[in-house]
Amino acid sequence: MEKKVELELKKVTKKYGNKTALNEFNYTFNEGIYALLGPNGAGKSTLMNLITDNIRRTKGEILVNGKEILTLEKSYRRMLGYMPQQQGSYDQFTGKTFLYYIAELKGLKKREARKQIESLLSVVNLKKDANRKIAGYSGGMKQRILLAQALLGNPQILILDEPTAGLDPKERIRLRDFIGKLGQEKIVIIATHIVSDVETIAKQTLLIKDGTLVNSGKPEELVESVKQHVEEPIGGRYSLEDVYMYFLGEER
């Protein structure tokens, strides 16, 4: 049985000159799905880039099971799966070649890589298009191949930046349900503008504005907390959308 993972952020701060992109962020993640909600420029992408060690923090600590990630180096990277929002410059690869390339970077043995790639191509519904160049993929297909590469190596910490962007409603539901199952055994952190994609699967919701954690909690608890403060919606059903508008006060 795999050892459980705890990811802890202590007073994590990132400044760009005089601008503070993330301000003394404190939070502890364990198994489950965490939704990062906030307007553009709130600090969501900065937070994910700090967790994945793609940028240097100004101050603070990021610990995995009590150990600083900067000292764990390669062993930490093996624990990570990252799906960026921006699609990289891999257009001349076929979908399958791209996954083999990423598998090699992650140090997977060929037999294990082949097994995982075949399975993941089915999961993201790209088996029929595996030998097409990524240049010919639709936006949604590119999102799906990026999700597949993030899952290679069975990472214990999965960071997903707008994972359902460009997907049609049927694909969104399919991937949402799949991601929901991943949260049973991994730390899954999702930044999204589509609140409905995380409302039913998130263990915790983190509301971020101006680089600061404004509030956090179970989606249902947050919804309950705003009922007395916001006008009753048409149909009488309060949702995470109401929470977003109440705490962050702007359109997404």
Buried (B, 14 or more C-beta within 10 A) or exposed (E): EEEEBEBBBBEBBBBEEEEBBBBBBEBEBEBBBBBBBBBEEBBBBBBBBBBBBEBEBBEBEBBBEEEEBEEBEEEBBBBBBBBBBEBEEBEEBBBBBBBBEBBEEBEBEEEEBBEBBBEBBEBBBBBEBBEBBBEEBEEBBBBBBBBBBBBBBBBBBBBBBBBBBBBEEEBBBBBBEBBBEBBEBBBBBBBBBBBBBBBEBBBBBBBBBBBBBBBBBEBEEBBEBBEEEEEEEEEEEBBBBBBBBBBBEEEB
